[in-house]
Amino acid sequence: MKYILKAYEMKMYDRDTSERIGIPSMVLMERAALGVLEALRERHITPRKVLVAAGMGNNGGDGLAVGRLLAERGAEVTVYMTGNRDKMTEETRRQISILMNGGLENVEFKNSSSPHSKLETAEYDMVVDALLGIGLSRNIDGEYLRLVRAINRFGQKGAFILALDIPTGVCADTGKIWGEAVKADLTVTFAFAKRGHFLYPGREYTGELAVKDIGITESSFLLGKPGAFCYGKEDLARLLPERKPWGNKGSFGKVLLVAGSRDICGACILCGKSILKAGAGMVKIITPACNRIIVQEAFPEAMLYTFEETPDEEEVKKALTWADVAVAGPGLGTGNTAKELIRQLLAYKSIPMVIDADGLNLLAADQELFELAAGRGEGNLVITPHPGELTRLLKTDMENYRENREKLAFEAAGKLNCVVTAKDAVTFIVEEGRAEICMNITGNDGMATAGSGDVLAGITGGLLAQGMECFEGACLGAYLHGLSGEKASEKKGRYGVTASDIVEAIPHIMEDWL
């Protein structure tokens, strides 16, 4: 598990490391600079002519230290500083002194009063962005804006753009662009990744991300743990449900899937297959009789209960009693029959339930169903809305979603007393009563294909059937879903991935990391 920080959290932990633990800020700065050089060596990057664009804060001090170390290794370095010198930090002031006293003849030092013409006509093979760092909270302007544009022009002409901590102009908390931003090839950040590295559009500006240890650790979390985390591949062996050698199909979990409608049966096939590919032992599908032959031919492993016009309530109850988990919604439709099925499932509170797709649309359209879902009890319901479904559930619009996605995810979790997997390019998983948020950063644009969400619902249901708690199962489900999409893209290419390709990749991902 890796933490993903907001700017204020990073500043708090940085301060605690220096003031309480006693590691001087200058030591952290030197470690940061060494971490940057390590990242360059790992990528076999050896710049010969370097521009360091530095501000007056500690991000600028990091840049000065990097420039000095590169100069010591033979690079020709130009340092260009800008900003209000009255607000220069003590660490940055000391880095200037060290650089000037070092006797490095291959360093040229400029400031914002220098003519622009020379900067505009110079050539560099690397530009280091050390202008503003993670503290930016307004649109950049003036000299900073001119330098951001100049850095990007150097990048367009072939220079390698290296950002320290976060590209200037990217909001560290939201990924928002403050007017304009540096578009980096590589961002080296220190201690922990920041949210803006992963949230769009900031993710596009970050380029490749390297996180380097500089001595700020979890021992500085005295005032509270970070509010967000993500999983890494090293976590899979610990997270995946245990496969007992003596187990049988019943002991690995039984899932009831309520899905499909007339002319729409692919969703229940994709979701059902994902349930078994994620490790569950059995799946039973409730779907209209018109889908029976298609499902039997495409998915012979599934048990079926089909109905002509209206499902028999006793048969539904019997299926619920049999199941360990219910998954409902993919391709279900929003007619009266679908509504009645969702009502029956929600009323049965003895097993966890995953609601997706049309199941969510039914909740959004019917207050009685919404209240029934909310009354199931804490830790017993997972919903997996995409942006449109989330906004419909909360009676809001996409503009509010774009500005307040995290807040809306927690609002939905609170109103429905549930776990919310808020699907997007970066998926948020939140739970009512839990302060931390899981950010899933796996996956790619190849997964933007019909049926991909049905696969996620199935994986989540399959994990819950094997005994995982709702929040942990939802987090791992999103992570496996993204990894499976990446695996499918490697084989098919991002333009050609289908939901079926993602389904087929699931067991390979799980087996690779056991």
Long-range contacts (C-beta under 8 A, 24 or more apart in sequence): 1-229, 1-230, 1-231, 1-232, 1-235, 2-192, 2-193, 2-211, 2-229, 2-230, 2-231, 2-232, 3-192, 3-193, 3-225, 3-226, 3-228, 3-229, 4-192, 4-193, 4-194, 4-195, 4-197, 4-198, 4-226, 4-228, 4-229, 4-230, 4-439, 5-192, 5-193, 5-194, 5-195, 5-226, 5-228, 6-172, 6-173, 6-194, 6-195, 6-226, 6-227, 6-228, 7-134, 7-135, 7-172, 7-173, 7-194, 9-226, 9-227, 10-134, 10-172, 10-191, 10-192, 10-194, 11-134, 11-135, 12-220, 12-223, 13-191, 13-192, 13-216, 13-220, 13-221, 14-191, 14-216, 14-220, 16-220, 16-222, 16-223, 17-215, 17-216, 17-217, 17-220, 20-220, 20-222, 21-219, 21-220, 23-215, 25-58, 25-91, 26-91, 26-94, 27-215, 28-190, 28-214, 28-215, 28-216, 29-58, 29-61, 29-62, 29-65, 29-91, 29-95, 30-65, 31-213, 31-214, 31-215, 32-62, 32-65, 32-164, 32-190, 32-212, 32-214, 33-62, 33-65, 33-66, 33-68, 33-69, 34-69, 35-188, 35-190, 35-212, 35-213, 35-214, 36-62, 36-66, 36-69, 36-162, 36-164, 36-188, 36-212, 37-66, 37-69, 37-70, 37-73, 38-212, 39-186, 39-188, 39-210, 39-212, 40-162, 42-210, 43-186, 45-126, 45-160, 47-75, 47-124, 47-125, 47-126, 47-160, 48-74, 48-75, 48-76, 48-125, 49-75, 49-76, 49-123, 49-124, 49-125, 49-126, 50-75, 50-76, 50-77, 50-78, 50-124, 50-125, 50-126, 50-127, 50-128, 51-77, 51-78, 51-80, 51-119, 51-122, 51-124, 51-126, 51-127, 51-128, 51-154, 51-159, 52-77, 52-78, 52-79, 52-80, 52-127, 52-128, 52-130, 53-80, 53-82, 53-127, 53-128, 53-129, 53-130, 53-131, 53-147, 53-150, 53-151, 54-79, 54-80, 54-81, 54-82, 54-92, 54-128, 54-130, 54-131, 55-81, 55-82, 55-83, 55-130, 55-131, 55-132, 55-133, 55-144, 56-81, 56-82, 56-83, 56-84, 56-85, 56-87, 56-88, 56-89, 56-92, 57-83, 57-87, 57-88, 57-89, 57-92, 57-132, 57-133, 57-135, 58-89, 58-91, 58-92, 58-133, 59-130, 59-131, 59-132, 59-133, 59-134, 59-164, 59-165, 60-88, 60-92, 60-130, 60-131, 61-89, 61-91, 61-92, 61-94, 61-95, 62-130, 62-133, 62-164, 62-165, 62-190, 63-128, 63-129, 63-130, 63-164, 64-92, 64-95, 64-96, 64-98, 64-99, 64-130, 65-95, 65-98, 66-128, 66-130, 66-164, 67-99, 67-107, 67-128, 68-95, 68-98, 68-99, 68-102, 68-104, 68-107, 71-102, 71-104, 71-106, 71-107, 72-102, 72-104, 74-106, 75-106, 76-106, 77-104, 77-106, 77-107, 77-108, 78-107, 78-108, 78-109, 78-110, 78-122, 78-124, 79-107, 79-108, 79-109, 79-110, 80-110, 80-111, 80-114, 80-119, 80-147, 81-109, 81-110, 81-111, 81-112, 82-111, 82-112, 82-131, 82-143, 82-144, 82-147, 83-112, 83-143, 83-144, 112-143, 116-146, 119-150, 120-150, 123-157, 123-159, 124-154, 124-159, 125-158, 125-159, 125-160, 126-159, 126-160, 126-161, 126-162, 127-151, 127-154, 127-155, 127-159, 127-160, 127-161, 127-162, 128-162, 128-163, 128-164, 129-161, 129-162, 129-163, 129-164, 129-167, 129-168, 129-182, 129-184, 130-164, 131-168, 131-182, 132-168, 132-169, 133-164, 133-165, 133-166, 133-168, 134-165, 134-166, 134-172, 134-194, 134-196, 135-172, 136-168, 136-169, 136-170, 136-171, 136-172, 136-178, 137-171, 137-178, 138-178, 139-178, 139-179, 140-168, 140-169, 140-178, 140-179, 140-180, 141-179, 144-168, 145-179, 145-180, 148-180, 148-181, 148-182, 149-180, 151-182, 152-182, 152-183, 155-183, 155-185, 160-185, 160-186, 161-185, 161-186, 161-207, 162-186, 162-187, 162-188, 163-187, 163-188, 163-206, 163-207, 164-188, 165-189, 165-190, 165-194, 166-194, 166-196, 166-197, 166-202, 166-206, 167-202, 167-205, 167-206, 167-207, 169-205, 170-196, 170-202, 170-205, 170-206, 171-196, 171-202, 172-196, 174-199, 174-202, 175-199, 175-200, 175-201, 175-202, 175-203, 176-201, 176-202, 177-201, 177-202, 177-205, 181-205, 183-207, 186-210, 188-212, 190-214, 190-216, 191-215, 191-216, 191-217, 192-216, 192-226, 195-228, 195-439, 198-230, 198-426, 198-439, 198-441, 199-426, 200-425, 200-426, 203-425, 203-426, 225-436, 226-436, 227-435, 227-436, 227-437, 228-436, 228-437, 228-438, 228-439, 229-436, 229-437, 229-438, 229-439, 230-438, 230-439, 230-440, 230-441, 230-479, 231-438, 231-440, 231-475, 231-476, 231-479, 233-483, 233-513, 236-510, 236-513, 236-514, 237-513, 237-514, 239-472, 239-476, 240-279, 240-476, 240-510, 240-513, 240-514, 241-279, 241-463, 241-466, 241-467, 241-468, 243-279, 247-281, 248-281, 249-281, 249-282, 250-281, 250-282, 251-281, 252-279, 252-280, 252-281, 252-282, 252-465, 252-466, 253-279, 253-280, 253-281, 253-282, 253-324, 253-325, 253-462, 253-464, 253-465, 253-466, 253-467, 254-280, 254-281, 254-282, 254-283, 254-284, 254-322, 254-323, 254-324, 254-325, 254-465, 255-280, 255-282, 255-283, 255-284, 255-323, 255-324, 255-325, 255-326, 255-327, 255-461, 255-462, 255-465, 256-283, 256-284, 256-286, 256-319, 256-320, 256-322, 256-323, 256-325, 256-326, 256-327, 257-283, 257-284, 257-285, 257-286, 257-302, 257-326, 257-327, 257-328, 257-330, 257-458, 257-461, 258-285, 258-286, 258-287, 258-326, 258-327, 258-328, 258-329, 258-332, 258-341, 258-342, 258-345, 259-285, 259-286, 259-287, 259-327, 259-328, 259-329, 259-330, 259-331, 259-332, 259-454, 260-285, 260-287, 260-288, 260-291, 260-295, 260-330, 260-331, 260-332, 261-287, 261-288, 261-291, 261-331, 261-332, 261-333, 261-335, 261-338, 261-358, 262-288, 262-290, 262-291, 262-333, 263-290, 264-331, 264-333, 265-290, 265-291, 265-294, 265-295, 265-331, 266-331, 266-451, 267-330, 267-331, 267-332, 267-357, 267-451, 267-454, 268-295, 268-330, 268-331, 268-454, 269-294, 269-295, 269-298, 269-299, 270-330, 270-451, 270-454, 270-455, 270-458, 270-499, 270-500, 270-503, 271-327, 271-330, 271-356, 271-454, 271-455, 271-457, 271-458, 271-461, 272-299, 272-302, 272-458, 273-299, 273-458, 273-503, 274-454, 274-455, 274-456, 274-457, 274-458, 274-459, 274-462, 274-503, 274-506, 275-327, 275-458, 275-459, 275-461, 275-462, 275-465, 276-301, 276-462, 277-458, 277-459, 277-462, 277-503, 277-504, 277-506, 277-507, 278-458, 278-459, 278-461, 278-462, 278-463, 278-477, 278-480, 278-506, 278-510, 279-462, 279-463, 279-466, 279-510, 280-325, 280-461, 280-462, 280-465, 280-466, 281-465, 284-319, 284-322, 284-323, 286-311, 286-316, 286-319, 286-341, 288-337, 309-337, 310-337, 310-340, 311-337, 311-340, 311-341, 313-344, 316-341, 316-344, 316-345, 317-344, 317-348, 320-344, 320-345, 320-348, 320-350, 320-351, 323-351, 324-351, 324-464, 324-465, 325-351, 325-352, 325-353, 325-354, 325-461, 325-464, 325-465, 326-351, 326-352, 326-353, 326-354, 326-461, 327-353, 327-354, 327-356, 327-457, 327-458, 327-460, 327-461, 328-353, 328-354, 328-355, 328-356, 328-359, 329-355, 329-356, 329-357, 329-358, 329-359, 329-360, 329-362, 329-457, 330-356, 330-357, 330-358, 330-453, 330-454, 330-457, 331-357, 331-358, 331-454, 332-357, 332-358, 332-359, 332-362, 333-358, 334-358, 334-361, 334-362, 334-365, 338-362, 339-366, 339-369, 342-369, 343-368, 343-369, 343-372, 346-372, 346-373, 346-376, 347-372, 349-376, 349-377, 349-380, 351-380, 352-379, 352-380, 352-381, 352-382, 352-464, 352-470, 353-380, 353-381, 353-382, 354-381, 354-382, 354-383, 354-384, 354-457, 354-460, 354-461, 354-464, 355-381, 355-382, 355-383, 355-384, 356-383, 356-384, 356-385, 356-453, 356-454, 356-456, 356-457, 357-389, 357-453, 357-454, 357-457, 360-384, 360-385, 360-389, 360-392, 360-393, 361-389, 361-392, 363-393, 363-416, 364-389, 364-392, 364-393, 364-395, 365-392, 370-415, 370-416, 373-416, 373-418, 374-415, 374-416, 374-417, 374-418, 375-417, 376-417, 376-418, 377-417, 378-417, 378-432, 378-433, 379-419, 379-431, 379-469, 379-470, 379-471, 380-418, 380-470, 381-416, 381-417, 381-418, 381-419, 381-470, 382-418, 382-419, 382-420, 382-421, 382-460, 382-464, 382-470, 382-473, 382-474, 383-412, 383-416, 383-418, 383-419, 383-420, 383-421, 384-421, 384-423, 384-453, 384-456, 384-457, 384-460, 384-474, 385-412, 385-420, 385-421, 385-422, 385-423, 386-423, 386-424, 386-453, 387-422, 387-423, 387-424, 390-420, 390-422, 406-430, 406-437, 409-437, 418-470, 419-470, 419-471, 419-474, 421-456, 421-460, 421-474, 421-477, 421-478, 423-453, 423-456, 423-478, 427-478, 427-482, 429-471, 429-474, 429-475, 429-478, 431-470, 431-471, 434-471, 438-471, 438-474, 438-475, 438-478, 440-475, 440-478, 440-479, 440-481, 440-482, 441-482, 442-478, 442-479, 442-481, 442-482, 442-483, 442-485, 442-486, 443-481, 443-482, 443-483, 443-485, 443-486, 444-485, 444-486, 444-489, 444-494, 445-494, 446-485, 446-488, 446-489, 446-492, 446-493, 446-494, 446-495, 446-496, 446-497, 447-481, 447-482, 447-485, 447-489, 447-497, 447-502, 449-497, 449-498, 449-499, 450-498, 450-499, 451-498, 451-499, 451-500, 452-481, 452-485, 452-499, 452-502, 454-499, 455-481, 455-484, 455-499, 455-502, 455-503, 455-506, 456-481, 458-503, 459-484, 459-506, 480-506, 480-509, 480-510, 483-509, 484-509
